[in-house]
Amino acid sequence: MAAAWTLTARWLLTGDGPPLEHGTITIREDRIETIATAGPHTPDVDLGNSVIVPGFVNAHTHLDLSGACGATPPTTAAAFPDWLRSVIAFRRTRSDADVATDIITGLNACLQAGTTLLGDIAASGASWPTLADAPVRAVVFREMLGLSDLRSMVAFRESSEWLQVTHPTATCRPGLSPHAPYSTSVWLFLTALSAEVPVMTHLAESAAEVELLECRSGPFVAFLQELGVWEPDALAVSVGEFPLLARQVRATLQPAPPLLFAHGNHLSPDLPLADEQTTIVYCPRTQAAFGHPPYPLREFLAHGVRVCLGTDSLASNPDLDILEEARFVRRLFPDLSGETILRMVTLSGAEALGWADTTGSLTPGKSADLVVLPIAESDAGTDPYASLWGSDLPRRTLFRGEWR
């Protein structure tokens, strides 16, 4: 059996317990063996004036859009379909080789930020080969598009064939992503939910989407007509119908796989969203870049809804650093505790993606996935979370017991 080794630092934030000043974490092979207060274990490595936190979870990315950085700047919220037009135009310029390079670029940015688990939506599941071999855990959600009966059937067939040949590995799992209520028929959404794999869909991202579904009007009508995919009879009745339909389908699945609603910028916190397998993925800086109304984060949390964070893509976000999303949330919601915000980029994200039994907190028996954040001298006080909000010093990441 491999020898165990012990780490310590000024602070140890486990993600599922109180902060431990000079706490220790003992690792054997790729697992956490013990977590202890200062004293019982002599550290082999003292990281000094640093804070150790669980590996970060970025629950919503589009790595295949990493090449769009600066090419598709966010519009106003009212002109959201115009931004979608620019993204579609960008995609049409990319070869398969370009997309493969973009995925690697995005992955490297996530790794540098300390991400040890991510959820990635990819056209045709294109990120699977890269992520399955990368030093990171992931759920790859194959994107599904189709409003008409024909397009829905094609998307269903292609996704079914992909699932048949895409087998889970020790670090990578397949999922499905019926793209959004304006681009995916209700039938295709329900079919994806029945596939017994994790599902992520964009929901209530813009007011235009809400207007389309509730009134069959607004800027999305012209957008869909331009694409030749306007199928009003295939649309859901309202944004709120999707969580209700999902609950009905998932009641027949035991256990129900994870369900993630990306964005939820215009989603009512009163909807039935508070269950163990449903999560809202809030993308703070993308939400703000489009000028959407203030996000109902406090209301979601007050209703018991699990919320985690994502970066979305470089088509709308300045970078793929999930800690920067947490810092942005800290600035917007200074009343939220550091523990609450850290959980959104660690354990809540792991729960959302179905990996909480393996990662997301520094817990004995879980994978040794952690990030070391040096503490700036200006933050070296008694607040263990201060370095999360202020330190820009280089981070170190341990993944499965090895420095990455």
N, C-alpha and C positions, 0 to 999 in steps of 0.2 A: 504494500500500500504506500502511495506517495506521502511524503512528509507534509504536515500541515504548516502553514505560515500565517502570521498575524500582522495586521495593519492597525495603525492608530493615527489620529489627527486631532486637531483642536476640537472639532465637532464631528459627531457621527449622527446623521439624520437617517433613520432606518426606513421612514415612509409608513410605518405602521406602529410607531411607538414614540415616546418622548425623546427629545434630543439628549444625546449622551456626550458630555464634555470629556474629552480624552478617552472616549469609549474605544473598544477594540472589536475587530472583525477577524475571525479565524477562518481560513480557507483551506480546504483539502481538495486537490484536483480541481474540478470545475464547480464545486459547491461550497456554500457557506456552511461551516460547521458550527460555529458559535458566534453570538453577539454578546458582549459583556461591558459592564461599566469599567472604569479605570481600576487597575489593580490585579485582578485574577490572572490575567495573561500578560506575559512579557512580550511586547511587540518586536517582531523582526524588522519591520519597516515603520519608521515614524515619519509621517508626511508633514509634520510641523504645523505651521499656521495655515491649515487648510480645513475644508469641510468635505466629508465623504457623503455622497447621496446615492440613491439607487440610479441605475442607468436610465437615461431619459427615453420617453416613449413619444414618438411623433405619429399620431394616429391617423393623419390624413395628408397624404402627399400625392403628387402626380410627377414622378421622377422623369417621365418621358417628355415633360414640358420644360425641362431645365434649360434648354436652349433658347427659350422665349424670354429670358431675362432682359428687360429693357425694350423688348419688341412689341409687347402687348400691354401697355400701361392701363391700369384700371380706369374706367369711365366714372361718371356719376351713377348713383344707384338707379336713377330713372332710365339711364341709357345702357343698362346691363346687357341687353341683347347685342348692342354694338360691340361690346367687349367680346362676347362670344363669337361674333363675326371675325374679329381680329385673330382669335385663337384658332378658329377653323382655317382661316387663310394661312396662318403660320404652319399648322400641321401639314397642309398640302405642299409646303416647300421642303419637307423633311424626307430624306430617303431612309431606308431601314438602317443603314450604317449611321446616319445622323442621329436617329432615335436611340440606337444602342449607345452612342457616345454621350447623348444627353442623360440617359439613365445612369451611367457611370459617374458623370459630373454631379448629378443630384445626390447619388449615394455617397460620394466622397464628402460632400458638404454636410450631409447628415452625420456621417461618422465623425467628422472633425468637431461637430457640435456636442458629441457625447451621446448620440442616439444609439440605443442598443435594441430597440424594437420599433418597427414602423409598420403602418398600414398604407399600402400603395395601390392606387387605382391606375390601371394601365390598359390602353387599347390593345386588344388581342392578348392580354396578359404578358406583354412584351418584356416586363421587368423580371419575370420569373427566373430565367437562366442566370441573370446577374445576382439577384438576391438570394437564390438558393445556394450559391457558392460564397457569399459574402460573410464577413464577421459581424453579423447582425441577425436578429430574429425579425421575421416579417410575415404579414399576411398580404398576399398579392390578390387584389380584387380585379378580376377580369371585367372590363367595362362592357355593358350591354346597352344597345340603342335600338329602338324600334317602336313606332306608334301604330303603323298599319299592321294588319294581320300577317301579311307576307314578311315584312321586315322583322316583326316580332318572332315569327317562326324561324327565320334565318338566324337571328341572334340566339334563340334558344338552342337550335341545333349546334351552332358553332361553340357555344359555351359548354354544352353537354359533352361534346367531343373533347374539348380542352380539359374538362374535369376528369374524364376517363383516362387521360394520359399524363396528367399532372398530379403526381403523388406527393403527399406530405413528407417532409424530411424532418430531421431533428430540430431545424431552425426555421423552416419556411412552410407555410400552409396556404392552400388556395382558397379563394372566396369569389363572390360575384358582386358586381356593382351595376344594377339597373340604374342608369345614369341619373335621371331626375324625372319628376312627374310631367314635365313638358316635353321629354324626349323618349319616354318609355311608357308603353301601354300598361294599364292596370293588370292585364293578364300576364305580361312579362314580369312585372314586379312580384306578383303572387307566385309565379313559377319559380323565380329565383329564391323566394322565401322557403319554398318547399324542397329545395335542393340539399338541405342539411349541411350547409357550409356557411361560414360567416358572410354577412351581406352588409354592404354600405351603399347608401344612396344620398344624393344631394337633395335637401328638402328645405323649402321656405327660404331659399337663398336671397330672393329679391321680391320686392313688392309687385313687380311685373308678373312673376310666377303666380302669386296669389290672385292677381286680377285675371290672369288667363284661366285658371282653374275654376274660379268662382263665377266669372262673368263671360268667359269665352271672348275676351276683348283685350285690348292693350297692345304694347309693342311686340309681344311674343307672337301674335298672329301673323304679322307681316314677315317676321323672321322665319317662322316655320313654313310659310307659303313660299318664300324665296328658296328654301331648301327642298321644296317639293314633298314635305312630310306632314302637312297640315291634316290632322285626323281628329277633329273635335270629339267624335263619338268614343274615341279610345282613351280620352283623358279622364282622370279622376274627377269626382264631384268637387272636392276641395282639398286644400293642403292637409287639413285635419283628418281627412279620410284615411290617409296612408298609415298613421300609427294604429288606427282602429282595425284596418284590414290586416295589418301585420300581427296584431294581438290575436285575431281570430285564427290565422293560419298557424301561428307559432304554438297555439294551445294544443295542436295535434302532434307536435314534435317533442319528444322527451329523450334527452334534454334538448331544449331549444338552443340553436347556435347563436352567436353574437349578432346583434343588429345595431348598426351605427347610422345615425342621421347626421350627415355633414352639414355644417353651418347652422341651420335653424334660426337665421336672423329674424324671421317673421313668424316664428312658431310660438303658439300659445303655451305657456307653462302649465295651463290647466288641462292639457291633453293627457291621456293615460300613458305617460312615458316612464314612470318610476317603477321599473322592474329590473331584476338582476341581469338580464341579457340585453337591455336597451340602453344606448348611450347617445348623447348629443356631442358632436365634435365641433367645438368652437374654434374658429380660426381668427384670432383677434385682429392682427394687423391687416389681413385681407378685408375683414369686415369694415374696419375703419377707413381703409383706402377708398372704398366705394361710397363712403358717406352714408351708410345705412343708419337707421335710428339706433339709439343706445341699446346695447345688447342686454337681454333680460337674464343675466347670469345669476344675480341674487335670487330672482324669482324661481329659476330652475332649481337652484340648490335648496331653497326653502321648501319646494315641493318634493324633495327627495330624489330629484332626477340626477343621474350620474352625468357629469360633464368632464370631458377631457379636452386636450388641446391638439391642434394640428397646424401645420404651416401652409396648407394648400400647396400651390406650385409657384415657381419663379415667374410664371406668367402674370401673377398678381401680387407676389410678396417679394420683399427685398432680399431675403435669404431663407435658408431652411434650418435655421437655428431655433429649436423648440424652446430653449431657455429664454431667448429674446421674446418669444410669445408670452412666457410666464411673466417676464419683467414688464411687458406692456400691460398685462392684466393687473399687475401690482399698481401701476400708475393709474389705471382707470378705476380700480376698485381698492383703494388703500385700506378700506375697512376689513377686507378679507384677510384671514390669518395666513402667515407664511406656510403653515402646515397644509391649509386647504389648497393653496396655489401649487405647492410642490406635489401634492397628491395628483393634481390634474395632469401633470407631465410625467408621472411615474405609475403608481398603483392603479389609478382610475383608467389610464390608458391601457395598462396590461389587462385589466378586467374587461375593458371594452373590446379588445382584440382576442380574448379567450386564452391569454397566456399567464393569468395571475397565479396559477399554481406553480409556475416556473420562475417568474421574474416579476419586477415591478416594486419590490420592497427588499430590504436587506433582512431576510428572515432565514434562520437555520433550515437547511434542506433545499433552499432555492438556489438558482444559478448565481454564481459570483459575478454579477453584472453591476458595475458601479462607476461613478464619475467622481474625480477629485478636483475640487475647485479651490485654488489658492485664495487666501483671504488678504485683501489689500489692507495696509496698515490703518487706513481711515475707517475700516469696517471691523477692526479687531476689538470690538466691545463685547457686551454680554448677549447680544441678539444672535443666535446661531443661524438665522436666516439672512442676515445682512449681506453676506458674501454672495448670496444668490442674486441679489438685486444690483450689486454694484461692481463686482470684480470682473475685469476684462483680461485677467491674466490667463495664460494657456491652461487648458484642462487636460487631464489624463483620464483615459477610459480603460477599465478592466472588463473584459467580456469572456464569460465562461472560464474565469480564473486566470486569464492571460492578458498582459498589457497589450493594447491594440495599437 
